[in-house]
């Protein structure tokens, strides 16, 4: 698992649309799909349910999302906190 996958997961969870998420991340849809697939393999759970062109975040994805949001928020805050000291 890496930070890029976590950012990608968060954005896809927000949009529930591969093309829109990929576009906003400035990557291709296949790159996003591959990153999410690798993350799901590593975690051993499906984070999204695919229904043709539509996707929905799964219960596992909903449980994972707050952890991802907290981790990313902490990492974004860290440089500011370090600079204050």
Biopython code that builds the backbone (N, CA, C, O; Angstrom):
import numpy as np
from Bio.PDB.StructureBuilder import StructureBuilder

atoms = [
    (1, "UNK", "N", (0.854, -1.168, 0.000)),
    (1, "UNK", "CA", (0.000, 0.000, 0.000)),
    (1, "UNK", "C", (0.901, 1.232, 0.000)),
    (1, "UNK", "O", (1.888, 1.299, 0.732)),
    (2, "UNK", "N", (0.543, 2.197, -0.829)),
    (2, "UNK", "CA", (1.332, 3.418, -0.853)),
    (2, "UNK", "C", (0.414, 4.643, -0.851)),
    (2, "UNK", "O", (-0.800, 4.530, -1.020)),
    (3, "UNK", "N", (1.014, 5.792, -0.658)),
    (3, "UNK", "CA", (0.226, 7.026, -0.561)),
    (3, "UNK", "C", (-0.571, 7.304, -1.824)),
    (3, "UNK", "O", (-1.711, 7.766, -1.761)),
    (4, "UNK", "N", (0.024, 7.025, -2.955)),
    (4, "UNK", "CA", (-0.671, 7.266, -4.218)),
    (4, "UNK", "C", (-1.976, 6.468, -4.261)),
    (4, "UNK", "O", (-3.021, 6.993, -4.645)),
    (5, "UNK", "N", (-1.905, 5.204, -3.865)),
    (5, "UNK", "CA", (-3.113, 4.374, -3.853)),
    (5, "UNK", "C", (-4.162, 4.945, -2.901)),
    (5, "UNK", "O", (-5.357, 4.911, -3.194)),
    (6, "UNK", "N", (-3.714, 5.466, -1.768)),
    (6, "UNK", "CA", (-4.663, 6.028, -0.808)),
    (6, "UNK", "C", (-5.331, 7.282, -1.358)),
    (6, "UNK", "O", (-6.540, 7.461, -1.203)),
    (7, "UNK", "N", (-4.554, 8.150, -1.998)),
    (7, "UNK", "CA", (-5.144, 9.336, -2.638)),
    (7, "UNK", "C", (-6.126, 8.922, -3.728)),
    (7, "UNK", "O", (-7.215, 9.485, -3.839)),
    (8, "UNK", "N", (-5.739, 7.950, -4.519)),
    (8, "UNK", "CA", (-6.611, 7.482, -5.591)),
    (8, "UNK", "C", (-7.900, 6.893, -5.024)),
    (8, "UNK", "O", (-8.992, 7.174, -5.519)),
    (9, "UNK", "N", (-7.763, 6.073, -3.981)),
    (9, "UNK", "CA", (-8.946, 5.477, -3.354)),
    (9, "UNK", "C", (-9.892, 6.564, -2.852)),
    (9, "UNK", "O", (-11.099, 6.500, -3.090)),
    (10, "UNK", "N", (-9.347, 7.555, -2.163)),
    (10, "UNK", "CA", (-10.177, 8.635, -1.611)),
    (10, "UNK", "C", (-10.926, 9.369, -2.715)),
    (10, "UNK", "O", (-12.119, 9.642, -2.582)),
    (11, "UNK", "N", (-10.237, 9.685, -3.795)),
    (11, "UNK", "CA", (-10.879, 10.421, -4.889)),
    (11, "UNK", "C", (-11.942, 9.574, -5.569)),
    (11, "UNK", "O", (-13.012, 10.082, -5.904)),
    (12, "UNK", "N", (-11.668, 8.298, -5.778)),
    (12, "UNK", "CA", (-12.656, 7.425, -6.398)),
    (12, "UNK", "C", (-13.865, 7.244, -5.483)),
    (12, "UNK", "O", (-14.997, 7.164, -5.962)),
    (13, "UNK", "N", (-13.639, 7.181, -4.187)),
    (13, "UNK", "CA", (-14.750, 7.077, -3.238)),
    (13, "UNK", "C", (-15.620, 8.333, -3.295)),
    (13, "UNK", "O", (-16.840, 8.251, -3.152)),
    (14, "UNK", "N", (-14.999, 9.484, -3.503)),
    (14, "UNK", "CA", (-15.746, 10.747, -3.584)),
    (14, "UNK", "C", (-16.583, 10.832, -4.858)),
    (14, "UNK", "O", (-17.713, 11.320, -4.832)),
    (15, "UNK", "N", (-16.032, 10.360, -5.964)),
    (15, "UNK", "CA", (-16.726, 10.509, -7.249)),
    (15, "UNK", "C", (-17.559, 9.295, -7.645)),
    (15, "UNK", "O", (-18.565, 9.424, -8.342)),
    (16, "UNK", "N", (-17.131, 8.115, -7.196)),
    (16, "UNK", "CA", (-17.726, 6.847, -7.630)),
    (16, "UNK", "C", (-17.808, 6.788, -9.157)),
    (16, "UNK", "O", (-18.784, 6.297, -9.723)),
    (17, "UNK", "N", (-16.758, 7.300, -9.811)),
    (17, "UNK", "CA", (-16.703, 7.320, -11.274)),
    (17, "UNK", "C", (-15.238, 7.307, -11.702)),
    (17, "UNK", "O", (-14.504, 8.263, -11.454)),
    (18, "UNK", "N", (-14.817, 6.220, -12.345)),
    (18, "UNK", "CA", (-13.406, 6.066, -12.698)),
    (18, "UNK", "C", (-12.888, 7.189, -13.594)),
    (18, "UNK", "O", (-11.823, 7.747, -13.330)),
    (19, "UNK", "N", (-13.623, 7.522, -14.641)),
    (19, "UNK", "CA", (-13.141, 8.533, -15.587)),
    (19, "UNK", "C", (-13.012, 9.891, -14.921)),
    (19, "UNK", "O", (-12.016, 10.589, -15.112)),
    (20, "UNK", "N", (-14.011, 10.267, -14.146)),
    (20, "UNK", "CA", (-13.976, 11.560, -13.449)),
    (20, "UNK", "C", (-12.832, 11.608, -12.432)),
    (20, "UNK", "O", (-12.107, 12.600, -12.353)),
    (21, "UNK", "N", (-12.678, 10.547, -11.667)),
    (21, "UNK", "CA", (-11.606, 10.505, -10.668)),
    (21, "UNK", "C", (-10.243, 10.550, -11.347)),
    (21, "UNK", "O", (-9.363, 11.300, -10.923)),
    (22, "UNK", "N", (-10.063, 9.760, -12.388)),
    (22, "UNK", "CA", (-8.782, 9.732, -13.098)),
    (22, "UNK", "C", (-8.457, 11.102, -13.680)),
    (22, "UNK", "O", (-7.321, 11.567, -13.584)),
    (23, "UNK", "N", (-9.433, 11.734, -14.270)),
    (23, "UNK", "CA", (-9.226, 13.061, -14.857)),
    (23, "UNK", "C", (-8.796, 14.068, -13.798)),
    (23, "UNK", "O", (-7.878, 14.855, -14.027)),
    (24, "UNK", "N", (-9.446, 14.050, -12.653)),
    (24, "UNK", "CA", (-9.109, 15.003, -11.585)),
    (24, "UNK", "C", (-7.741, 14.712, -10.967)),
    (24, "UNK", "O", (-7.118, 15.598, -10.381)),
    (25, "UNK", "N", (-7.280, 13.473, -11.099)),
    (25, "UNK", "CA", (-5.962, 13.082, -10.582)),
    (25, "UNK", "C", (-4.864, 13.208, -11.645)),
    (25, "UNK", "O", (-3.689, 12.968, -11.365)),
    (26, "UNK", "N", (-5.261, 13.586, -12.866)),
    (26, "UNK", "CA", (-4.335, 13.735, -13.992)),
    (26, "UNK", "C", (-3.616, 12.424, -14.328)),
    (26, "UNK", "O", (-2.420, 12.402, -14.618)),
    (27, "UNK", "N", (-4.390, 11.335, -14.279)),
    (27, "UNK", "CA", (-3.869, 10.024, -14.667)),
    (27, "UNK", "C", (-4.872, 9.379, -15.616)),
    (27, "UNK", "O", (-5.984, 9.878, -15.789)),
    (28, "UNK", "N", (-4.475, 8.275, -16.226)),
    (28, "UNK", "CA", (-5.397, 7.566, -17.107)),
    (28, "UNK", "C", (-6.323, 6.675, -16.283)),
    (28, "UNK", "O", (-6.005, 6.291, -15.158)),
    (29, "UNK", "N", (-7.460, 6.361, -16.862)),
    (29, "UNK", "CA", (-8.411, 5.483, -16.188)),
    (29, "UNK", "C", (-7.806, 4.098, -15.944)),
    (29, "UNK", "O", (-8.008, 3.542, -14.864)),
    (30, "UNK", "N", (-7.067, 3.515, -16.907)),
    (30, "UNK", "CA", (-6.446, 2.214, -16.627)),
    (30, "UNK", "C", (-5.436, 2.263, -15.472)),
    (30, "UNK", "O", (-5.315, 1.301, -14.715)),
    (31, "UNK", "N", (-4.718, 3.372, -15.339)),
    (31, "UNK", "CA", (-3.764, 3.508, -14.223)),
    (31, "UNK", "C", (-4.493, 3.528, -12.892)),
    (31, "UNK", "O", (-4.057, 2.907, -11.923)),
    (32, "UNK", "N", (-5.606, 4.246, -12.853)),
    (32, "UNK", "CA", (-6.413, 4.300, -11.632)),
    (32, "UNK", "C", (-6.987, 2.922, -11.322)),
    (32, "UNK", "O", (-6.924, 2.458, -10.184)),
    (33, "UNK", "N", (-7.534, 2.285, -12.318)),
    (33, "UNK", "CA", (-8.120, 0.960, -12.138)),
    (33, "UNK", "C", (-7.083, -0.034, -11.619)),
    (33, "UNK", "O", (-7.372, -0.833, -10.728)),
    (34, "UNK", "N", (-5.884, 0.019, -12.177)),
    (34, "UNK", "CA", (-4.809, -0.881, -11.744)),
    (34, "UNK", "C", (-4.418, -0.609, -10.286)),
    (34, "UNK", "O", (-4.246, -1.547, -9.507)),
    (35, "UNK", "N", (-4.280, 0.656, -9.921)),
    (35, "UNK", "CA", (-3.897, 1.013, -8.549)),
    (35, "UNK", "C", (-4.947, 0.534, -7.547)),
    (35, "UNK", "O", (-4.603, 0.009, -6.488)),
    (36, "UNK", "N", (-6.211, 0.714, -7.878)),
    (36, "UNK", "CA", (-7.291, 0.289, -6.977)),
    (36, "UNK", "C", (-7.326, -1.232, -6.888)),
    (36, "UNK", "O", (-7.513, -1.788, -5.806)),
    (37, "UNK", "N", (-7.149, -1.895, -8.006)),
    (37, "UNK", "CA", (-7.121, -3.361, -8.019)),
    (37, "UNK", "C", (-5.987, -3.902, -7.149)),
    (37, "UNK", "O", (-6.183, -4.858, -6.398)),
    (38, "UNK", "N", (-4.813, -3.300, -7.247)),
    (38, "UNK", "CA", (-3.673, -3.717, -6.423)),
    (38, "UNK", "C", (-3.945, -3.471, -4.939)),
    (38, "UNK", "O", (-3.591, -4.298, -4.100)),
    (39, "UNK", "N", (-4.565, -2.349, -4.615)),
    (39, "UNK", "CA", (-4.910, -2.043, -3.226)),
    (39, "UNK", "C", (-5.906, -3.070, -2.694)),
    (39, "UNK", "O", (-5.756, -3.561, -1.575)),
    (40, "UNK", "N", (-6.916, -3.393, -3.487)),
    (40, "UNK", "CA", (-7.900, -4.394, -3.073)),
    (40, "UNK", "C", (-7.239, -5.759, -2.870)),
    (40, "UNK", "O", (-7.571, -6.475, -1.925)),
    (41, "UNK", "N", (-6.319, -6.113, -3.742)),
    (41, "UNK", "CA", (-5.598, -7.388, -3.589)),
    (41, "UNK", "C", (-4.814, -7.410, -2.288)),
    (41, "UNK", "O", (-4.845, -8.393, -1.548)),
    (42, "UNK", "N", (-4.115, -6.327, -2.019)),
    (42, "UNK", "CA", (-3.304, -6.261, -0.801)),
    (42, "UNK", "C", (-4.169, -6.339, 0.451)),
    (42, "UNK", "O", (-3.806, -7.004, 1.421)),
    (43, "UNK", "N", (-5.312, -5.660, 0.430)),
    (43, "UNK", "CA", (-6.205, -5.660, 1.593)),
    (43, "UNK", "C", (-7.034, -6.942, 1.682)),
    (43, "UNK", "O", (-7.505, -7.307, 2.759)),
    (44, "UNK", "N", (-7.207, -7.613, 0.561)),
    (44, "UNK", "CA", (-7.993, -8.843, 0.540)),
    (44, "UNK", "C", (-9.486, -8.616, 0.577)),
    (44, "UNK", "O", (-10.243, -9.517, 0.940)),
    (45, "UNK", "N", (-9.921, -7.420, 0.207)),
    (45, "UNK", "CA", (-11.353, -7.097, 0.180)),
    (45, "UNK", "C", (-11.657, -6.225, -1.035)),
    (45, "UNK", "O", (-10.783, -5.533, -1.555)),
    (46, "UNK", "N", (-12.900, -6.271, -1.471)),
    (46, "UNK", "CA", (-13.358, -5.374, -2.534)),
    (46, "UNK", "C", (-13.726, -4.037, -1.894)),
    (46, "UNK", "O", (-14.500, -3.990, -0.937)),
    (47, "UNK", "N", (-13.175, -2.968, -2.421)),
    (47, "UNK", "CA", (-13.490, -1.628, -1.917)),
    (47, "UNK", "C", (-14.622, -0.990, -2.711)),
    (47, "UNK", "O", (-15.312, -0.094, -2.226)),
    (48, "UNK", "N", (-14.801, -1.464, -3.935)),
    (48, "UNK", "CA", (-15.852, -0.956, -4.814)),
    (48, "UNK", "C", (-16.553, -2.125, -5.479)),
    (48, "UNK", "O", (-15.927, -3.134, -5.802)),
    (49, "UNK", "N", (-17.857, -1.983, -5.682)),
    (49, "UNK", "CA", (-18.632, -2.964, -6.434)),
    (49, "UNK", "C", (-18.823, -2.391, -7.831)),
    (49, "UNK", "O", (-19.320, -1.277, -7.994)),
    (50, "UNK", "N", (-18.430, -3.151, -8.822)),
    (50, "UNK", "CA", (-18.530, -2.696, -10.199)),
    (50, "UNK", "C", (-19.805, -3.244, -10.833)),
    (50, "UNK", "O", (-20.091, -4.439, -10.757)),
    (51, "UNK", "N", (-20.555, -2.355, -11.452)),
    (51, "UNK", "CA", (-21.786, -2.742, -12.138)),
    (51, "UNK", "C", (-21.755, -2.090, -13.514)),
    (51, "UNK", "O", (-22.305, -1.006, -13.714)),
    (52, "UNK", "N", (-21.107, -2.760, -14.456)),
    (52, "UNK", "CA", (-20.941, -2.168, -15.784)),
    (52, "UNK", "C", (-20.037, -0.955, -15.688)),
    (52, "UNK", "O", (-18.893, -1.063, -15.246)),
    (53, "UNK", "N", (-20.538, 0.192, -16.098)),
    (53, "UNK", "CA", (-19.751, 1.427, -16.046)),
    (53, "UNK", "C", (-19.891, 2.131, -14.696)),
    (53, "UNK", "O", (-19.178, 3.094, -14.416)),
    (54, "UNK", "N", (-20.794, 1.657, -13.879)),
    (54, "UNK", "CA", (-21.030, 2.289, -12.580)),
    (54, "UNK", "C", (-20.295, 1.542, -11.474)),
    (54, "UNK", "O", (-20.087, 0.331, -11.553)),
    (55, "UNK", "N", (-19.910, 2.282, -10.450)),
    (55, "UNK", "CA", (-19.313, 1.658, -9.270)),
    (55, "UNK", "C", (-19.950, 2.255, -8.025)),
    (55, "UNK", "O", (-20.443, 3.383, -8.032)),
    (56, "UNK", "N", (-19.927, 1.484, -6.977)),
    (56, "UNK", "CA", (-20.393, 1.937, -5.664)),
    (56, "UNK", "C", (-19.378, 1.477, -4.637)),
    (56, "UNK", "O", (-18.837, 0.375, -4.739)),
    (57, "UNK", "N", (-19.122, 2.305, -3.663)),
    (57, "UNK", "CA", (-18.217, 1.919, -2.590)),
    (57, "UNK", "C", (-18.892, 0.818, -1.766)),
    (57, "UNK", "O", (-20.084, 0.901, -1.472)),
    (58, "UNK", "N", (-18.138, -0.192, -1.404)),
    (58, "UNK", "CA", (-18.677, -1.306, -0.616)),
    (58, "UNK", "C", (-18.656, -0.952, 0.874)),
    (58, "UNK", "O", (-18.127, 0.086, 1.271)),
    (59, "UNK", "N", (-19.230, -1.818, 1.676)),
    (59, "UNK", "CA", (-19.178, -1.626, 3.132)),
    (59, "UNK", "C", (-17.727, -1.625, 3.606)),
    (59, "UNK", "O", (-17.353, -0.827, 4.465)),
    (60, "UNK", "N", (-16.910, -2.518, 3.045)),
    (60, "UNK", "CA", (-15.486, -2.522, 3.403)),
    (60, "UNK", "C", (-14.831, -1.207, 3.015)),
    (60, "UNK", "O", (-14.019, -0.669, 3.769)),
    (61, "UNK", "N", (-15.176, -0.691, 1.853)),
    (61, "UNK", "CA", (-14.648, 0.595, 1.416)),
    (61, "UNK", "C", (-15.082, 1.720, 2.335)),
    (61, "UNK", "O", (-14.293, 2.611, 2.648)),
    (62, "UNK", "N", (-16.334, 1.682, 2.769)),
    (62, "UNK", "CA", (-16.847, 2.709, 3.690)),
    (62, "UNK", "C", (-16.131, 2.645, 5.037)),
    (62, "UNK", "O", (-15.893, 3.677, 5.664)),
    (63, "UNK", "N", (-15.790, 1.443, 5.481)),
    (63, "UNK", "CA", (-15.058, 1.303, 6.745)),
    (63, "UNK", "C", (-13.608, 1.760, 6.605)),
    (63, "UNK", "O", (-13.029, 2.293, 7.551)),
    (64, "UNK", "N", (-13.025, 1.553, 5.434)),
    (64, "UNK", "CA", (-11.635, 1.918, 5.180)),
    (64, "UNK", "C", (-11.466, 3.430, 4.978)),
    (64, "UNK", "O", (-10.437, 3.993, 5.352)),
    (65, "UNK", "N", (-12.455, 4.078, 4.397)),
    (65, "UNK", "CA", (-12.363, 5.497, 4.028)),
    (65, "UNK", "C", (-11.981, 6.423, 5.181)),
    (65, "UNK", "O", (-11.102, 7.263, 4.986)),
    (66, "UNK", "N", (-12.584, 6.327, 6.374)),
    (66, "UNK", "CA", (-12.188, 7.243, 7.455)),
    (66, "UNK", "C", (-10.717, 7.104, 7.856)),
    (66, "UNK", "O", (-10.075, 8.090, 8.215)),
    (67, "UNK", "N", (-10.191, 5.892, 7.796)),
    (67, "UNK", "CA", (-8.774, 5.684, 8.111)),
    (67, "UNK", "C", (-7.885, 6.367, 7.073)),
    (67, "UNK", "O", (-6.874, 6.985, 7.408)),
    (68, "UNK", "N", (-8.277, 6.245, 5.825)),
    (68, "UNK", "CA", (-7.522, 6.884, 4.745)),
    (68, "UNK", "C", (-7.584, 8.400, 4.893)),
    (68, "UNK", "O", (-6.565, 9.081, 4.782)),
    (69, "UNK", "N", (-8.772, 8.922, 5.142)),
    (69, "UNK", "CA", (-8.923, 10.376, 5.297)),
    (69, "UNK", "C", (-8.089, 10.891, 6.464)),
    (69, "UNK", "O", (-7.435, 11.927, 6.349)),
    (70, "UNK", "N", (-8.108, 10.175, 7.585)),
    (70, "UNK", "CA", (-7.309, 10.584, 8.753)),
    (70, "UNK", "C", (-5.816, 10.541, 8.448)),
    (70, "UNK", "O", (-5.078, 11.462, 8.799)),
    (71, "UNK", "N", (-5.377, 9.474, 7.797)),
    (71, "UNK", "CA", (-3.953, 9.334, 7.474)),
    (71, "UNK", "C", (-3.498, 10.443, 6.535)),
    (71, "UNK", "O", (-2.446, 11.046, 6.751)),
    (72, "UNK", "N", (-4.276, 10.713, 5.502)),
    (72, "UNK", "CA", (-3.894, 11.750, 4.544)),
    (72, "UNK", "C", (-3.937, 13.134, 5.181)),
    (72, "UNK", "O", (-3.079, 13.972, 4.905)),
    (73, "UNK", "N", (-4.929, 13.376, 6.029)),
    (73, "UNK", "CA", (-5.010, 14.673, 6.714)),
    (73, "UNK", "C", (-3.805, 14.872, 7.627)),
    (73, "UNK", "O", (-3.247, 15.968, 7.690)),
    (74, "UNK", "N", (-3.407, 13.829, 8.325)),
    (74, "UNK", "CA", (-2.235, 13.922, 9.205)),
    (74, "UNK", "C", (-0.974, 14.214, 8.409)),
    (74, "UNK", "O", (-0.152, 15.034, 8.817)),
    (75, "UNK", "N", (-0.821, 13.553, 7.287)),
    (75, "UNK", "CA", (0.367, 13.766, 6.460)),
    (75, "UNK", "C", (0.392, 15.163, 5.847)),
    (75, "UNK", "O", (1.460, 15.756, 5.694)),
    (76, "UNK", "N", (-0.773, 15.687, 5.500)),
    (76, "UNK", "CA", (-0.837, 17.036, 4.934)),
    (76, "UNK", "C", (-0.564, 18.093, 5.997)),
    (76, "UNK", "O", (-0.045, 19.166, 5.689)),
    (77, "UNK", "N", (-0.908, 17.797, 7.234)),
    (77, "UNK", "CA", (-0.729, 18.729, 8.347)),
    (77, "UNK", "C", (0.705, 18.721, 8.881)),
    (77, "UNK", "O", (1.176, 19.722, 9.421)),
    (78, "UNK", "N", (1.383, 17.610, 8.731)),
    (78, "UNK", "CA", (2.700, 17.416, 9.324)),
    (78, "UNK", "C", (3.705, 18.502, 8.974)),
    (78, "UNK", "O", (4.341, 19.021, 9.891)),
    (79, "UNK", "N", (3.897, 18.887, 7.705)),
    (79, "UNK", "CA", (4.906, 19.917, 7.407)),
    (79, "UNK", "C", (4.632, 21.240, 8.128)),
    (79, "UNK", "O", (5.564, 21.920, 8.557)),
    (80, "UNK", "N", (3.374, 21.596, 8.258)),
    (80, "UNK", "CA", (3.010, 22.832, 8.954)),
    (80, "UNK", "C", (3.374, 22.734, 10.437)),
    (80, "UNK", "O", (3.918, 23.678, 11.011)),
    (81, "UNK", "N", (3.076, 21.607, 11.043)),
    (81, "UNK", "CA", (3.390, 21.420, 12.463)),
    (81, "UNK", "C", (4.894, 21.423, 12.712)),
    (81, "UNK", "O", (5.356, 21.981, 13.707)),
    (82, "UNK", "N", (5.651, 20.815, 11.828)),
    (82, "UNK", "CA", (7.105, 20.776, 11.975)),
    (82, "UNK", "C", (7.694, 22.175, 11.810)),
    (82, "UNK", "O", (8.621, 22.549, 12.530)),
    (83, "UNK", "N", (7.167, 22.937, 10.879)),
    (83, "UNK", "CA", (7.682, 24.286, 10.614)),
    (83, "UNK", "C", (7.463, 25.223, 11.800)),
    (83, "UNK", "O", (8.213, 26.183, 11.973)),
    (84, "UNK", "N", (6.449, 24.958, 12.613)),
    (84, "UNK", "CA", (6.160, 25.807, 13.775)),
    (84, "UNK", "C", (7.175, 25.617, 14.887)),
    (84, "UNK", "O", (7.300, 26.481, 15.755)),
    (85, "UNK", "N", (7.902, 24.511, 14.883)),
    (85, "UNK", "CA", (8.804, 24.212, 16.006)),
    (85, "UNK", "C", (10.204, 24.663, 15.749)),
    (85, "UNK", "O", (11.077, 24.482, 16.598)),
]
sb = StructureBuilder()
sb.init_structure("model")
sb.init_model(0)
sb.init_chain("A")
sb.init_seg("    ")
for serial, (resi, resn, name, xyz) in enumerate(atoms, 1):
    if name == "N":
        sb.init_residue(resn, " ", resi, " ")
    sb.init_atom(name, np.array(xyz, "f"), 0.0, 1.0, " ", f" {name:<3s}", serial, name[0])
structure = sb.get_structure()
